[in-house]
């Protein structure tokens, strides 16, 4: 499930711009493992800007 946090919040202009520039995506890979990806990059580059926590 994907939600748009900016639609729920009322950030100031600099915060909103940074949130759009750093479009992080989160995916649960397994219990206790979360994949974080900077979605600002194209599909070919996303893997290089992704990590698991």
Number of C-alpha atoms within 10 A of each C-alpha: 4 7 8 7 10 12 8 8 9 10 13 8 9 8 12 14 11 10 15 12 13 14 12 15 14 16 13 12 11 8 6 8 11 14 14 16 20 19 19 16 16 9 8 7 12 13 13 10 13 15 12 13 9
